[in-house]
Amino acid sequence: MDNTAIDILESGLTALHIPADQTYKHALIQYCELIETANTFHSFVAASGNELIIKHILDSLAPFNIFQRLIRENNYKTIADFGSGAGLPGLPLALTFPEIHFTLIDRMTKRITFLESAVSQLNIHNITIVETQAEHCKQQFDIITFRAFRPFEYKLFKKLFRLCTKNGIVASYKGKPDKAEAELETISGLIDSYTIVPVFVPFLDEARCLALVKPKLS
């Protein structure tokens, strides 16, 4: 990874007020390099270099202060990243919150193999990798997160809400806040309450938000 991309990463972390020592920054850079290498075989992420840093790493870390507040206020201990793919946003978040246990869940073996290799090479100790689908998962989590740039689906949220702890939430990465609001209306029957929080991604001139959704208690 060239110096320009590294400078963008460092500036972005500063803009997001994320504490970043050399070990942390090196792990993020090494992770990007692992993705770039894997992309030559599997095309996990349609980006490299500066674009990979901005649209995927900084995008994943942009809600840092929101996650930090949720963890502090609710004493949350576990976060699951569903449909983790190449580990976004779960792996960068796990590096950022080493006191929280993360479970990265995906249904495709080739992605699981990459995640297992990345976690091993980066020597990360607060991540569990699980190959399964939402309907087959038996665990529950305080926060379930995923990056969703397609419309919300009733069936998906019904499955994910079942996996929330009693005080748990789903935190979904979305684009424009008004579109996220409209999509949430289509699954209103499942929802107790929600908050849509605009999110700033350094160097990205596109709207982003995090939809925090509490399920109705059954």
Backbone as CSV, one residue per row, in Angstrom:
resi,resn,N_x,N_y,N_z,CA_x,CA_y,CA_z,C_x,C_y,C_z
1,MET,0.848,-1.183,0.000,0.000,0.000,0.000,0.886,1.235,0.000
2,ASP,0.611,2.206,-0.909,1.520,3.335,-1.061,1.310,4.375,0.041
3,ASN,2.224,5.344,0.076,2.217,6.343,1.147,0.983,7.235,1.117
4,THR,0.450,7.492,-0.076,-0.752,8.330,-0.170,-1.929,7.678,0.542
5,ALA,-2.120,6.386,0.317,-3.206,5.663,0.982,-3.000,5.640,2.488
6,ILE,-1.758,5.471,2.913,-1.466,5.453,4.353,-1.745,6.817,4.969
7,ASP,-1.391,7.881,4.259,-1.673,9.236,4.747,-3.175,9.475,4.862
8,ILE,-3.929,8.979,3.885,-5.389,9.125,3.918,-5.956,8.381,5.129
9,LEU,-5.456,7.179,5.370,-5.915,6.414,6.524,-5.634,7.175,7.821
10,GLU,-4.423,7.660,7.984,-4.049,8.359,9.214,-4.871,9.632,9.398
11,SER,-5.063,10.390,8.327,-5.869,11.611,8.409,-7.318,11.291,8.724
12,GLY,-7.826,10.213,8.128,-9.206,9.805,8.380,-9.430,9.391,9.821
13,LEU,-8.503,8.624,10.379,-8.614,8.205,11.783,-8.590,9.416,12.711
14,THR,-7.740,10.390,12.392,-7.698,11.622,13.189,-9.023,12.362,13.114
15,ALA,-9.593,12.451,11.906,-10.867,13.148,11.719,-11.999,12.470,12.482
16,LEU,-11.910,11.158,12.628,-12.943,10.394,13.337,-12.665,10.310,14.842
17,HIS,-11.561,10.911,15.282,-11.179,10.926,16.708,-10.987,9.507,17.250
18,ILE,-10.393,8.661,16.404,-10.111,7.290,16.815,-8.665,7.208,17.308
19,PRO,-8.458,6.804,18.548,-7.079,6.630,19.035,-6.346,5.601,18.173
20,ALA,-5.179,5.988,17.672,-4.504,5.118,16.692,-3.004,5.100,16.927
21,ASP,-2.520,4.059,17.595,-1.078,3.907,17.720,-0.547,3.171,16.486
22,GLN,0.775,3.010,16.412,1.380,2.416,15.226,0.948,0.969,15.017
23,THR,0.755,0.232,16.106,0.326,-1.164,15.998,-1.044,-1.262,15.347
24,TYR,-1.953,-0.391,15.788,-3.315,-0.366,15.243,-3.303,0.011,13.763
25,LYS,-2.589,1.070,13.414,-2.542,1.516,12.019,-1.885,0.460,11.131
26,HIS,-0.841,-0.177,11.643,-0.179,-1.235,10.866,-1.131,-2.403,10.604
27,ALA,-1.955,-2.749,11.595,-2.910,-3.849,11.420,-3.929,-3.515,10.338
28,LEU,-4.423,-2.279,10.319,-5.387,-1.873,9.287,-4.747,-1.892,7.903
29,ILE,-3.511,-1.426,7.812,-2.807,-1.425,6.531,-2.563,-2.858,6.061
30,GLN,-2.129,-3.711,6.979,-1.887,-5.117,6.629,-3.187,-5.789,6.180
31,TYR,-4.282,-5.462,6.847,-5.591,-6.009,6.469,-5.957,-5.589,5.046
32,CYS,-5.734,-4.315,4.709,-6.004,-3.845,3.348,-5.163,-4.600,2.334
33,GLU,-3.918,-4.851,2.662,-3.036,-5.578,1.757,-3.503,-7.022,1.568
34,LEU,-4.020,-7.625,2.621,-4.570,-8.976,2.511,-5.789,-8.996,1.592
35,ILE,-6.635,-7.966,1.712,-7.805,-7.865,0.828,-7.359,-7.710,-0.618
36,GLU,-6.395,-6.830,-0.853,-5.920,-6.601,-2.226,-5.347,-7.877,-2.836
37,THR,-4.621,-8.643,-2.031,-4.076,-9.912,-2.523,-5.199,-10.904,-2.829
38,ALA,-6.162,-11.002,-1.916,-7.288,-11.926,-2.112,-8.137,-11.530,-3.311
39,ASN,-8.219,-10.225,-3.587,-9.034,-9.750,-4.706,-8.547,-10.269,-6.048
40,THR,-7.273,-10.611,-6.150,-6.752,-11.134,-7.417,-7.325,-12.509,-7.737
41,PHE,-7.864,-13.164,-6.699,-8.445,-14.495,-6.889,-9.970,-14.503,-6.756
42,HIS,-10.499,-13.680,-5.849,-11.911,-13.800,-5.486,-12.749,-12.540,-5.686
43,SER,-12.149,-11.391,-5.906,-12.884,-10.133,-6.062,-13.835,-9.890,-4.894
44,PHE,-13.314,-9.984,-3.672,-14.127,-9.768,-2.474,-14.620,-8.325,-2.384
45,VAL,-13.734,-7.379,-2.693,-14.048,-5.957,-2.558,-13.663,-5.262,-3.853
46,ALA,-14.606,-4.543,-4.437,-14.359,-3.890,-5.723,-13.647,-2.560,-5.527
47,ALA,-12.485,-2.609,-4.878,-11.714,-1.391,-4.627,-10.311,-1.779,-4.200
48,SER,-9.383,-0.825,-4.373,-8.016,-1.013,-3.898,-7.435,0.362,-3.586
49,GLY,-6.277,0.388,-2.941,-5.594,1.641,-2.677,-6.432,2.647,-1.915
50,ASN,-6.432,3.902,-2.400,-7.167,4.979,-1.731,-8.647,4.662,-1.594
51,GLU,-9.230,4.090,-2.648,-10.666,3.790,-2.637,-11.002,2.747,-1.575
52,LEU,-10.148,1.760,-1.416,-10.355,0.742,-0.390,-10.318,1.378,1.001
53,ILE,-9.362,2.269,1.223,-9.256,2.946,2.511,-10.502,3.773,2.796
54,ILE,-10.920,4.578,1.819,-12.025,5.520,2.057,-13.373,4.811,2.101
55,LYS,-13.682,4.050,1.050,-15.029,3.501,0.911,-15.283,2.265,1.764
56,HIS,-14.229,1.674,2.311,-14.443,0.450,3.078,-13.877,0.513,4.497
57,ILE,-12.632,0.959,4.649,-12.069,1.010,6.004,-12.642,2.206,6.778
58,LEU,-12.493,3.410,6.232,-13.018,4.588,6.931,-14.545,4.550,7.005
59,ASP,-15.180,4.015,5.974,-16.636,3.862,6.008,-17.057,2.929,7.146
60,SER,-16.330,1.845,7.332,-16.634,0.902,8.413,-16.427,1.538,9.786
61,LEU,-15.417,2.399,9.893,-15.070,2.993,11.182,-15.789,4.317,11.455
62,ALA,-16.477,4.855,10.465,-17.110,6.168,10.621,-18.077,6.263,11.806
63,PRO,-18.846,5.205,12.138,-19.748,5.299,13.299,-19.048,5.001,14.632
64,PHE,-17.731,5.147,14.682,-16.963,4.839,15.895,-17.602,5.423,17.151
65,ASN,-17.923,6.711,17.114,-18.460,7.355,18.325,-19.830,6.811,18.693
66,ILE,-20.598,6.365,17.710,-21.926,5.797,17.984,-21.778,4.455,18.683
67,PHE,-20.926,3.602,18.148,-20.676,2.308,18.785,-20.079,2.492,20.177
68,GLN,-19.183,3.429,20.315,-18.565,3.694,21.610,-19.625,4.075,22.644
69,ARG,-20.562,4.929,22.239,-21.634,5.355,23.159,-22.561,4.191,23.497
70,LEU,-22.944,3.411,22.505,-23.836,2.274,22.743,-23.205,1.271,23.708
71,ILE,-21.925,0.992,23.503,-21.219,0.043,24.369,-21.158,0.556,25.794
72,ARG,-20.835,1.841,25.945,-20.694,2.431,27.280,-22.042,2.508,28.007
73,GLU,-23.058,2.985,27.324,-24.350,3.222,27.977,-25.102,1.934,28.296
74,ASN,-24.879,0.884,27.510,-25.647,-0.359,27.672,-24.808,-1.527,28.183
75,ASN,-23.546,-1.269,28.412,-22.639,-2.327,28.876,-22.643,-3.519,27.912
76,TYR,-22.692,-3.213,26.630,-22.680,-4.267,25.624,-21.323,-4.970,25.603
77,LYS,-21.366,-6.282,25.331,-20.151,-7.105,25.327,-19.911,-7.827,24.006
78,THR,-20.977,-7.987,23.193,-20.850,-8.797,21.977,-21.439,-8.074,20.771
79,ILE,-20.752,-8.200,19.639,-21.224,-7.641,18.374,-21.055,-8.696,17.287
80,ALA,-22.081,-8.859,16.454,-22.009,-9.778,15.316,-22.090,-8.992,14.019
81,ASP,-21.267,-9.368,13.065,-21.291,-8.791,11.725,-21.838,-9.855,10.786
82,PHE,-23.084,-9.652,10.335,-23.727,-10.639,9.467,-23.431,-10.347,8.006
83,GLY,-23.203,-11.420,7.258,-22.808,-11.264,5.859,-21.500,-10.513,5.777
84,SER,-20.552,-10.905,6.604,-19.318,-10.139,6.808,-18.465,-10.025,5.556
85,GLY,-18.570,-10.978,4.648,-17.788,-10.912,3.420,-16.293,-10.968,3.708
86,ALA,-15.595,-9.898,3.354,-14.163,-9.814,3.608,-13.865,-9.263,5.009
87,GLY,-14.913,-9.145,5.833,-14.714,-8.682,7.207,-15.107,-7.242,7.455
88,LEU,-15.955,-6.705,6.592,-16.351,-5.308,6.699,-17.826,-5.190,7.076
89,PRO,-18.126,-4.505,8.177,-17.261,-3.650,8.993,-16.630,-4.342,10.207
90,GLY,-16.908,-5.633,10.413,-16.582,-6.276,11.675,-15.114,-6.292,12.048
91,LEU,-14.237,-6.579,11.083,-12.823,-6.708,11.442,-12.194,-5.368,11.842
92,PRO,-12.384,-4.284,11.079,-11.859,-2.997,11.545,-12.440,-2.575,12.886
93,LEU,-13.722,-2.852,13.116,-14.332,-2.519,14.400,-13.723,-3.348,15.530
94,ALA,-13.428,-4.609,15.261,-12.824,-5.471,16.287,-11.440,-4.965,16.680
95,LEU,-10.681,-4.471,15.708,-9.382,-3.887,16.019,-9.537,-2.619,16.858
96,THR,-10.627,-1.910,16.646,-10.861,-0.630,17.321,-11.420,-0.813,18.722
97,PHE,-12.173,-1.898,18.928,-12.784,-2.186,20.226,-12.301,-3.549,20.736
98,PRO,-11.052,-3.646,21.163,-10.492,-4.950,21.563,-11.160,-5.549,22.793
99,GLU,-11.903,-4.749,23.559,-12.575,-5.256,24.761,-13.910,-5.922,24.441
100,ILE,-14.390,-5.788,23.206,-15.660,-6.371,22.771,-15.386,-7.630,21.956
101,HIS,-16.222,-8.670,22.160,-16.049,-9.875,21.348,-16.922,-9.776,20.098
102,PHE,-16.299,-9.983,18.960,-16.971,-9.903,17.661,-17.124,-11.297,17.067
103,THR,-18.268,-11.524,16.440,-18.498,-12.749,15.676,-18.762,-12.344,14.231
104,LEU,-17.908,-12.800,13.320,-18.072,-12.514,11.896,-18.739,-13.710,11.243
105,ILE,-19.896,-13.469,10.651,-20.723,-14.560,10.140,-20.919,-14.414,8.631
106,ASP,-20.656,-15.484,7.911,-20.888,-15.493,6.471,-21.246,-16.917,6.061
107,ARG,-21.926,-17.038,4.936,-22.386,-18.363,4.505,-21.492,-18.982,3.429
108,MET,-20.497,-18.200,2.927,-19.667,-18.695,1.833,-18.297,-19.142,2.342
109,THR,-17.934,-20.382,2.022,-16.698,-20.982,2.533,-15.463,-20.182,2.143
110,LYS,-15.409,-19.670,0.922,-14.202,-18.944,0.491,-14.012,-17.662,1.306
111,ARG,-15.106,-17.026,1.698,-14.991,-15.839,2.544,-14.560,-16.220,3.953
112,ILE,-15.113,-17.304,4.469,-14.733,-17.790,5.802,-13.246,-18.125,5.837
113,THR,-12.769,-18.779,4.786,-11.350,-19.135,4.713,-10.474,-17.886,4.748
114,PHE,-10.883,-16.858,3.994,-10.126,-15.601,4.013,-10.146,-14.967,5.399
115,LEU,-11.312,-14.923,6.030,-11.437,-14.305,7.356,-10.580,-15.039,8.377
116,GLU,-10.614,-16.354,8.344,-9.794,-17.135,9.284,-8.312,-16.843,9.091
117,SER,-7.895,-16.752,7.840,-6.500,-16.460,7.543,-6.129,-15.051,7.999
118,ALA,-7.014,-14.072,7.739,-6.739,-12.686,8.123,-6.645,-12.540,9.634
119,VAL,-7.573,-13.142,10.352,-7.568,-13.056,11.815,-6.303,-13.683,12.380
120,SER,-5.877,-14.799,11.791,-4.655,-15.462,12.242,-3.416,-14.606,11.958
121,GLN,-3.316,-14.077,10.741,-2.141,-13.287,10.366,-2.064,-11.972,11.141
122,LEU,-3.223,-11.400,11.453,-3.246,-10.134,12.193,-3.194,-10.353,13.703
123,ASN,-3.249,-11.623,14.110,-3.144,-11.985,15.529,-4.234,-11.301,16.365
124,ILE,-5.469,-11.397,15.874,-6.611,-10.790,16.562,-7.249,-11.833,17.474
125,HIS,-7.499,-11.463,18.728,-7.977,-12.435,19.716,-9.438,-12.239,20.128
126,ASN,-10.099,-11.214,19.617,-11.489,-10.958,20.028,-12.478,-11.195,18.886
127,ILE,-12.124,-12.118,17.981,-13.001,-12.442,16.850,-13.219,-13.947,16.781
128,THR,-14.486,-14.325,16.577,-14.853,-15.702,16.237,-15.444,-15.686,14.833
129,ILE,-15.060,-16.645,14.015,-15.560,-16.760,12.643,-16.569,-17.904,12.586
130,VAL,-17.742,-17.636,12.020,-18.788,-18.661,11.948,-19.327,-18.745,10.518
131,GLU,-19.337,-19.947,9.972,-19.918,-20.172,8.649,-21.348,-20.688,8.824
132,THR,-22.302,-19.819,8.567,-23.707,-20.200,8.710,-24.584,-19.137,8.068
133,GLN,-25.881,-19.395,8.043,-26.869,-18.411,7.629,-27.638,-17.946,8.857
134,ALA,-28.271,-16.796,8.741,-28.947,-16.189,9.897,-29.948,-17.145,10.533
135,GLU,-30.690,-17.863,9.713,-31.734,-18.732,10.254,-31.179,-19.936,11.008
136,HIS,-29.895,-20.239,10.798,-29.286,-21.388,11.460,-28.418,-21.000,12.655
137,CYS,-28.259,-19.727,12.869,-27.414,-19.263,13.979,-28.143,-19.464,15.308
138,LYS,-27.439,-19.972,16.311,-28.051,-20.276,17.608,-27.675,-19.268,18.694
139,GLN,-26.743,-18.363,18.408,-26.278,-17.422,19.412,-27.139,-16.161,19.439
140,GLN,-26.934,-15.349,20.471,-27.548,-14.027,20.537,-26.459,-12.993,20.804
141,PHE,-26.721,-11.758,20.340,-25.704,-10.721,20.394,-26.320,-9.397,20.841
142,ASP,-25.492,-8.565,21.474,-25.961,-7.254,21.922,-26.186,-6.303,20.748
143,ILE,-25.272,-6.331,19.791,-25.413,-5.536,18.568,-25.221,-6.458,17.376
144,ILE,-26.122,-6.359,16.415,-25.944,-7.037,15.132,-25.786,-5.948,14.081
145,THR,-24.681,-5.984,13.369,-24.420,-4.955,12.367,-24.206,-5.576,10.995
146,PHE,-24.450,-4.788,9.981,-24.144,-5.200,8.610,-24.178,-3.961,7.723
147,ARG,-23.442,-4.046,6.638,-23.440,-2.958,5.660,-24.415,-3.332,4.561
148,ALA,-25.501,-2.586,4.465,-26.577,-2.953,3.540,-26.832,-1.820,2.552
149,PHE,-26.374,-1.989,1.340,-26.655,-0.986,0.321,-27.731,-1.480,-0.643
150,ARG,-28.533,-2.407,-0.145,-29.733,-2.814,-0.864,-30.902,-2.613,0.095
151,PRO,-32.142,-2.584,-0.403,-33.289,-2.300,0.482,-33.412,-3.312,1.615
152,PHE,-33.909,-2.827,2.758,-34.179,-3.708,3.889,-35.233,-4.739,3.499
153,GLU,-35.092,-5.929,4.047,-36.036,-7.006,3.755,-36.695,-7.473,5.045
154,TYR,-38.001,-7.686,4.984,-38.772,-8.115,6.153,-38.241,-9.438,6.694
155,LYS,-37.991,-10.399,5.795,-37.520,-11.721,6.230,-36.169,-11.631,6.914
156,LEU,-35.279,-10.789,6.380,-33.948,-10.649,6.971,-34.035,-10.103,8.386
157,PHE,-34.809,-9.039,8.576,-34.899,-8.443,9.903,-35.593,-9.374,10.895
158,LYS,-36.545,-10.136,10.428,-37.197,-11.097,11.319,-36.177,-12.101,11.845
159,LYS,-35.266,-12.524,10.977,-34.211,-13.465,11.389,-33.213,-12.795,12.331
160,LEU,-32.805,-11.580,11.991,-31.798,-10.898,12.797,-32.335,-10.509,14.176
161,PHE,-33.570,-10.078,14.238,-34.148,-9.682,15.528,-34.200,-10.866,16.491
162,ARG,-34.386,-12.055,15.956,-34.417,-13.255,16.797,-33.069,-13.484,17.490
163,LEU,-32.011,-12.917,16.917,-30.667,-13.135,17.432,-30.182,-12.011,18.345
164,CYS,-31.060,-11.034,18.604,-30.709,-9.944,19.511,-30.940,-10.365,20.962
165,THR,-30.041,-9.931,21.847,-30.278,-10.118,23.276,-31.469,-9.253,23.699
166,LYS,-31.902,-9.400,24.936,-33.102,-8.699,25.404,-33.021,-7.194,25.182
167,ASN,-31.852,-6.618,25.383,-31.668,-5.178,25.201,-30.888,-4.877,23.921
168,GLY,-30.849,-5.847,23.013,-30.015,-5.714,21.828,-30.640,-4.888,20.726
169,ILE,-29.801,-4.514,19.752,-30.243,-3.722,18.611,-29.573,-4.220,17.337
170,VAL,-30.150,-3.807,16.218,-29.510,-3.973,14.918,-28.999,-2.602,14.487
171,ALA,-27.733,-2.545,14.111,-27.110,-1.305,13.653,-26.692,-1.494,12.202
172,SER,-27.460,-0.909,11.303,-27.249,-1.144,9.876,-26.626,0.071,9.201
173,TYR,-25.554,-0.165,8.470,-24.923,0.884,7.669,-25.788,1.131,6.429
174,LYS,-26.139,2.391,6.213,-26.963,2.741,5.055,-26.422,3.995,4.390
175,GLY,-27.025,4.354,3.263,-26.624,5.542,2.520,-27.378,6.776,2.977
176,LYS,-28.311,7.254,2.165,-29.048,8.474,2.486,-30.047,8.218,3.622
177,PRO,-30.074,9.100,4.631,-30.995,8.908,5.764,-32.464,8.824,5.366
178,ASP,-32.904,9.630,4.383,-34.318,9.609,4.013,-34.708,8.279,3.377
179,LYS,-33.783,7.684,2.627,-34.069,6.374,2.037,-34.118,5.296,3.111
180,ALA,-33.226,5.383,4.093,-33.251,4.424,5.197,-34.562,4.527,5.959
181,GLU,-35.026,5.751,6.180,-36.296,5.953,6.882,-37.448,5.326,6.116
182,ALA,-37.484,5.525,4.816,-38.552,4.953,3.991,-38.517,3.428,4.024
183,GLU,-37.327,2.861,3.998,-37.201,1.404,4.027,-37.644,0.839,5.372
184,LEU,-37.355,1.549,6.453,-37.749,1.076,7.778,-39.268,1.055,7.929
185,GLU,-39.949,1.933,7.223,-41.414,1.935,7.270,-41.988,0.614,6.766
186,THR,-41.271,-0.036,5.847,-41.783,-1.284,5.277,-41.674,-2.454,6.246
187,ILE,-40.878,-2.298,7.318,-40.758,-3.375,8.312,-41.215,-2.880,9.690
188,SER,-42.065,-1.863,9.688,-42.476,-1.219,10.942,-43.152,-2.190,11.904
189,GLY,-43.786,-3.230,11.377,-44.464,-4.195,12.241,-43.532,-4.984,13.142
190,LEU,-42.254,-5.001,12.803,-41.275,-5.745,13.589,-40.537,-4.861,14.598
191,ILE,-40.702,-3.536,14.469,-39.832,-2.589,15.164,-40.489,-1.993,16.400
192,ASP,-39.732,-1.939,17.488,-40.166,-1.202,18.671,-39.852,0.281,18.504
193,SER,-38.617,0.597,18.100,-38.208,1.985,17.880,-36.956,1.990,17.008
194,TYR,-36.653,3.165,16.445,-35.434,3.274,15.658,-34.917,4.705,15.692
195,THR,-33.623,4.835,15.435,-32.973,6.129,15.290,-32.058,6.062,14.080
196,ILE,-32.118,7.077,13.248,-31.231,7.150,12.091,-30.234,8.270,12.346
197,VAL,-28.958,7.901,12.385,-27.909,8.855,12.734,-27.034,9.123,11.505
198,PRO,-26.995,10.354,10.997,-26.090,10.673,9.892,-24.638,10.425,10.306
199,VAL,-23.849,9.928,9.379,-22.456,9.564,9.662,-21.545,10.264,8.662
200,PHE,-20.452,10.830,9.158,-19.447,11.487,8.321,-18.320,10.523,8.022
201,VAL,-18.062,10.308,6.724,-16.935,9.478,6.297,-15.885,10.397,5.680
202,PRO,-14.703,10.498,6.274,-13.659,11.383,5.734,-13.343,11.069,4.272
203,PHE,-13.217,12.138,3.480,-12.832,12.067,2.062,-13.911,11.465,1.164
204,LEU,-15.105,11.215,1.700,-16.181,10.626,0.891,-17.315,11.638,0.724
205,ASP,-17.617,11.986,-0.505,-18.671,12.960,-0.794,-19.975,12.237,-1.113
206,GLU,-20.379,11.360,-0.218,-21.632,10.617,-0.362,-22.290,10.524,1.007
207,ALA,-23.621,10.498,1.005,-24.360,10.434,2.270,-24.237,9.048,2.886
208,ARG,-24.069,9.019,4.191,-24.030,7.779,4.954,-24.788,7.982,6.265
209,CYS,-25.356,6.894,6.762,-26.020,6.938,8.058,-25.952,5.562,8.702
210,LEU,-26.271,5.525,9.986,-26.384,4.256,10.715,-27.801,4.185,11.260
211,ALA,-28.515,3.140,10.884,-29.889,2.927,11.391,-29.830,2.016,12.605
212,LEU,-30.219,2.553,13.755,-30.236,1.792,15.007,-31.662,1.357,15.284
213,VAL,-31.891,0.055,15.243,-33.265,-0.472,15.255,-33.446,-1.446,16.412
214,LYS,-34.433,-1.165,17.253,-34.764,-2.060,18.356,-35.957,-2.911,17.971
215,PRO,-35.859,-4.227,18.138,-36.996,-5.101,17.788,-38.098,-5.051,18.830
216,LYS,-39.308,-5.342,18.384,-40.397,-5.527,19.341,-40.141,-6.760,20.175
217,LEU,-40.372,-6.658,21.467,-40.206,-7.813,22.324,-41.381,-8.752,22.146
218,SER,-41.090,-10.030,21.944,-42.179,-10.997,21.714,-42.792,-11.423,23.038
